[in-house]
Amino acid sequence: MSFSSIPFIYLFLPFCVSAFFFVSAFKNRTLTLLCFIALSLVFYGYYDWRYIFLLLFSIFVNYAVSVCIFRCDKEKYGKILTGLGIAFNIALMGYFKYTGFFLENVNALFGANFSIWKIIPPLGISFFSFQQISYLVDTYRGTTKKNSFPEYLCFVTFFPHILSGPISRYGQLMPQIDGTVGDGGKFSFGNVGCGIIIFAIGLFKKVVFADYCGEIANPLFNATAAGNSLTCSECWEAAVSYSLQLYFDFSGYCDMAVGCAKMLGFSLPVNFDSPYKSKSITEFWRRWHMTLSFFLRDYLYIPMGGNRKGKLRKHFNMLATMLIGGLWHGAAWTFVAWGGMHGLMLVINNIFRDILKKFGFDGIRNFALYKCASVILTFVCVAMAWVFFRAESFQSAWTIISGMFDPSLGFAQNRYFDLNQFSLFGLKTPLGFQHLMMLFLLAVCLFAKNSVFMQSVVESLDRRGFKFCASVGGALVMIFFCSLILIGRTGNNSFIYFNF
């Protein structure tokens, strides 16, 4: 049940808000939590009910380990128990996501003939595993308090974030669940209105912007996967369109997740902050998939030594962290290559910054021309790396990346598009219009206010004022408009990050 599906928009979400309104009248927090848990399990089980038992098993084991960490002598047993809990989560994730990948590589390296198991991983396993790892580590560090099992169950299964994040940490969500801070478990028409507006923004980004870019990117990447060649301009078109598709798809999902949570009185952490405005790769990772970036920094990079053991070790830690981050996204060497590219770019960025400081040129970064060039270069590097993220093989990825800088391939366009392939707002658009649309969306990424700003504006409005009511009404119209587009659309409409 995708956030951008008709059953979710018109059945599940209204039922959730209605059930929340009904249950909150009893003013019993435990009853409210049980309501959230039941709704979340129904949402998760919609894809495959059998994986509910795996999810509950994972939650039970992690909660039991956390209780043991609380009760034991942490100096003697805390690190061992935490390590066992982390190993359990990695083993569970490894079995479902990487068994086939491991056997394929063993067969290729050693000439073995192991049969490849086709295991379909449970949706969201990467996200709820990382979330529980963070909880175990925070418990060992003493930054959590002991919570009841229903509170922990709600913390992990909460449906707005279980499938693709944001990766919520203890301090960001649990205090809202146990009633320490925020409006979690308290019904408010104002929160419902805010949530509707934020949800509508995300739905529009997904249905209108991301899916349109997908109509551009998919035929071009499919052409290279089939062994066909692309012209220089088509290679750029493929890289840029997929960069835009991924951003609007995932940031749209996160907006919708934040909106759903807001309707229920919860605030999820920000996951995007205009990443394509970044002036360096380092800044990009402070703006893109922020909860994953912070997880990798706090639970992997810093424990490995961070920048405390010299520059060489610092650069090694950066590279290793990004390689692991790449593998986390998927069981393919193309994802490892994507992570390795970002790791190398982070290292180069840090070395370049050190050189500027050493020779007294650090002030050049304040010049407008330098900032403009930095944004362009950063986007080009990120777009090139996204090619590996999307491509089905190294050969396909290299065909596009090398073609981006080979004018001899020519500049012919529209060779892999059907005449009536593109549609915007449900209306067919002519070939060539997609280039104008890509330029417009790039301008939106670079110059428009982002969802974080819009959310702050919405929450600052008087909940009973005309502007707020008009905004909610406009959001409902936008949701209805997007649903009309969805009704007329065929094929898979799931979010890209559901694959991870």
N, C-alpha and C positions, 0 to 999 in steps of 0.2 A: 504494500500500500504506500505508494510514493506520495510525498507532500503535494506533488503537482498532478495528482490523479483525481478524477471526478468523485470516486467513492470517498476519498479522504476529505475533500473540500466540502462536500454536501452531506455526507453521512457521519463519518467518524469524528471529525473536528467539532461540528455542532453538538454531537452527542456528548463528547468530552466536556465541553463548556457547560452544557445543560446538567450533566451529572455532577460536575464540580459545584455548580450553583445549588443544586439540591442537597448535596452532602455537606457543603459548608454551612448550611442552615443549622446543623446539629452542633456546630462549634466543637467538634471532637477531632483533634489532630490525627489520632491513630486511624480513625475511620476515613479521613481525607487521604492519608497516605495509602491505605489499602485500596481506595478508589483509584488513585494514580497508578499503583502497581498493577491492578487488574487491567486497566485500560492499556498500560504499556505492554503487558504480556499479550493481550489481544492484538495490538499493533504489530509486535514482533512476530507472533505466531501466524499472522496473515500470510507471510511469505512461505513458511514451512513450519508447521506446528511442532514437528519432531525436534527442532533445534531449541525449543523452549526448555526442554529437559537439560540440554547441554549448557545453556545459559544459566539455569538455576544451579546446576552442578558446579559450574565455575564460580558463581557468586557464593555458594555455600562454603566451598573450600577456601576461598580468599577471606571470607568473613571469619571462618574458624582460625585461620592462620593469624589474622589481625588480633583476635581475642587472645590467642596464645602469646603474641608479642606484648600485648598490654600487661598480661599477668606474669610473664616470666622475668627473670633477672636479665635485663637487656644487655648488660656488659658481658654476660656469659653466653646467652642463647639468642639474643635479639638479632644479631647479624646472620646467624645460621638459619633461623626461622624466616627472616626476610628473604634470604637467598633461595630457600626452598620454595617460598611463595612466588618469587620472580621466575624461578625455573619452571614451576608448574604452568604459569601463564605463557611463557615462551614455548614450552613443549606443546601445549594445547594449540597455540597459534601455529606453531611449526608443523604439526601433524596435518592440520586442515589446509594450510596455505602452501606448504613447501615440500610435501612428500613427493609429489610428482616431479617437481623441479629438481629435487635431490636425486631421484632415481634416473631421470633423464641424463643428468650430468655424470653419474656413475657409469651408466651404460656407454656414454660417449668417451669417457676418459679411459676406462679399463676394458672396453669391449664386452662388458657384461650383457646379460639378456634379461634383466629384471622386468617383469610386467609393470607397466605404468598404471598406477591406480588413479582413476578419475574421481577425485574427491571434491565435492562442491562445498566450499567453506561457508559457514554460517555468516549471514550478513552482519556487519558491524564487529566481527571478532577482533579485528585490529584495534578498534576504538575502545571497546569495553575491556579488552585485555590491558591496554596502556593505562586506562583510567584506574583499574584495580591495582596495577603495579605502582602507580603514583600514590594510591591510598596506603599500600603496605609500607612503602618507603617513608612516607610522611608519618605513619604510625611509629615506625622505628626511630625516626628523628624526634619524636615527641611533640609534633605540631598538630596532632589530632586529639580528640577526646573519644571515649568509648561511646559508640552509638548503638541503638537497638538494631536488631536484624531488619525489621520493617523499614527503618530509616536508611540502612545500608542498601537494602533491596531497591528502594525508590531511587537512591543515589545512582545506582548502576543502570537500572532499567528505564529510567525516565524517558519516555518515547521521543521527545523532541531531539535528543542528542545521541541516542543509542546506536543509530545506524552509521552516521558519518560525522559525529562530533557536533559542536566543539568538544574537545577533550576537557571535561570539567574536572578541576581538582577539588580536594576536600574543602579548602577555604573559600572556594568560589560558589559552591552549591550546597554543601552539607549544612552550613549555618541557616540557610533558607529552609531546608527540609525539616530540621529539628526545631525551627521557630525562633532561633536566636536573633536573626536579623531578617529584614525584608517582609514581603507580603505572601510568601509561599504558604499555600493552604488557606488563604483568605481571599474570598471572592470580591472582585471590584469591577464595576462596569467601566471605570476609567482604564484599568489594566486591559480589559477585553478590547476596548477601543484602540488603545496603543498597539496591542498585539495584532489586531486586524490590519492596521496601517502598515506595520513592519512586514507582516506576512504578505500583503499585497505587493509591496515593493519587490520582495524576493521572488514571488510568483511571476511578476512581469519580467524580471531579469532572466528567469529561467525559460519561460514559454516564448517570449518575444525575441530577446537578444541571443541567449545561449543556443537555442534550437536553430535559429536562423544561421548562426555561425557554423553550427554542425552540418548544415546542408552544404556549406562551402568546403569545410575541411574533410568530411568523410569520403566524398568521391575522389579527392586528390590522394589521400593516404591509401585508399583502397586500390587506386591505380598503381601506385608504387609497389604495394604488396603483391599485386598480380604480375609484376615484372615490367610494367610500362614506364616510360620515361616522362619526365615533366620538363617544361621550359623553365627558364630562370624566373620569370614572373610568376609562374604557377607554384614554384617552390616557395617563394616569398608568401604567396597567397595561402598556401597550406600552413606554413609556420605561424603567420599572423592570425589567421582565422581560428586555428586551434587554440592559440594563446588567449584569444578573446572568448572562445567558447568555454574553455576550462574556467576562466575567471568568473564569467557571469553565471555559469552553471553552479560552481561550488559556493561562490559568495551569495548567489540567490538561495541555495539550499540553507546556508547558515542564517540568512535573514529570515527565512521561513521558520527555521528552528527557534530562533530568538523570539519571533512573533508568537508561535505556539506556546512557548514557555511563558511569555508575558501574559497571554490570556489566562493562564493558570496561576499568575502571581509570582512567577520566578524570573530571575534575570540570569541569562547564560553569558559566559565571557565572550568578548569581541574576538572574531577570528580573522577579519580582514580590515585593512586600513589603507585603501588605495595603493596596492603594491606596485602598480606600474608607474607610479609617480616617483619611485625610488631612484636615488642618485648613485647607488652602489649595490652590489650583491648583498653586502652586510645589512644594509637598510632594507633590502627586499625581504630578507628573512625575518625582519622585525615587523613586517607588514603583511606577509603572506602566511596563511594557515598558522596564525600566531600561537594557538594553543599547542600545536605539534612542535613548533619551533622552541617554545618555552619548555616543553617536555624533554626534547632532545638536549637542550642546554642544561637543565637542572638535574636530569636523571641519567645522563650519559656523558656529555661533554665535560661538565665540572667534576663528576666523580672520577673521570679518566685523568684528571689533572688540570683541565682547562688551560689557562695561560699562566699557571703558577710554576711551571717547571722548564722555563726557557722557550724561546721562539720556535725552535725546531720541534719540540714536543707539542707546542701549541698548534702548529700547522698539521702535525700528524693527527692530533685529536680532532681538528676540524674535518680533515679528510675522512677519518674513520667514522665520525658521527654522521656525515652526509652519506657515506656508502651504506651504513646501516639504515638511515632514513630512506634511501632509495629502495633497498630491499624490503623494507616495511610496506611500501606501497604495492608491491606485487612480486610474484615469483617468476622473474624473467631478468636476463642479463641487461636488457634495455633499461630497466628501472635502476639497476646497479650503475650503469653508465650515466644515467641522468643524475643520480646522487653523486657519482664521482666528478662529473662536470661541475656541479655546484660546489663540491668540496675544493676542487682546484681553483675555481673562480674566487672563493672566499680567501684561500691562501694568497692568490695573486693580489687581490684587493688589499689584504692586510700588509703585504710586502710593499706595495705601491704607496700606501698611506704612510708607512714607516720611512720610506725614502723621501717623501715630501717633507715630513717633519725634520728629518736629519739635515736636509739641505736648505731648510728655511722657506720652503715653498708651500707650506700648509695653508697659507692665506689665500692661495689661488682658488680654493674651493668655495670662496665667497663670491666669486665673479659670476655674473649671470650666464655668460657664454659657457663657462666651465660646467655650471649646473645643467644647462640645456643639453650639452654634449654628453654629460654623465647619464642623464635620464634616457637619452636615445641609445647609448651604448649598452646600458644595463638592460633595457627592453630587448634589444637585439640578442644579447647573450642569453637571456631568459627564454626567448622564443626559440632559439636554436636548441637549447636543452629540452624544451617541451617536445621537440620533434622525437627525441628518444623516448620520452614519456608516452607518446601516442603510437609510434611506429610498431609494427609487428615483428620486425627483425632489424638487425644492424644494417643489413644491405639496404633495406627500405629507408631507414633513417639517414644513412650516408648519401643515398641518392638525392634526398631533399636538401640536406645541409650543404653538400658540395655544389648542388645546382644553384643554390642561392647566390653563389659567388662565381658563376660561370656564364657570362653573357653570351658565349658562343652557342648555348642551348636555344637561344632565341627568346622571343617575348610573346609568342602566341598564347591565347587565352581561351577559356570556355570550351576546351576540347572534351572534357569529361562531364559536362553538365548538360542536362536535358533542357529543352526550351522552356518548359513550364515547371522547372524544378523548384525555384525559390518562391517562397510565400512570406509576406510580412503582414501582420494583423489579419491573417487568413486570406489575403489577397495575393494573387500571383504578380511577381515583379519580373521585368525583362532582364535578360542576360546583360551584364555590365553594371546593373544597379548594385550588385553585391559589393563592388569596390567602393562606391559612395557610402554604403552602409558600414563597411569596415572602417573607413576614415572617420565617420561619425562616431562609432563606438570607441575608437582610439581616443578621439577628443573627449568623450565622456569619461574614459579611464584617466586621462591626464588632467582634465580641467574641472570636471563636475564635482560637486560635493558628494561625499560618500554616505553610506547607510548609517555610519556612526553619527555623523552630523545630523542626518535626518531624524534619527532616533532621539537625539538630544533635543531637537526642536519640538518633536511631537510630545515628548514627556514634559516639556516646559509649558505647554499650552494649558489653559484653564480647562479642566475636564468637563465643565458645564458650559463653556463658551461656544460661540458660533463657529470659530475657526476649527476647533477640535471636532465638533459634530459634523461640520462640512467635510473635514479630512476623512473621518470615518466613513461618511457616505460615499465620498469619492473612491475610497479604498474598496468598498463593497462593489461599486460599479466596475472597478478595475478587475476584481476577482471574477465577477460574472463575465466580463469581456474575455478574460484569459480562458475561462472555462469553455466559452464558445469555440475558441481556437482549438482547445484540446479535444472537444467533441468531433471536430472535423479532421482530426489528425489520426493517422494510422501508424502502427509500428511502435517500437520501444521508446518510452519517454522517461526512462529512469535517469537518475543523476549519475554523473561519471564516477564520483567517489563511492558509489555503492559497490563498485568492483574491488575496492581496497579494504 
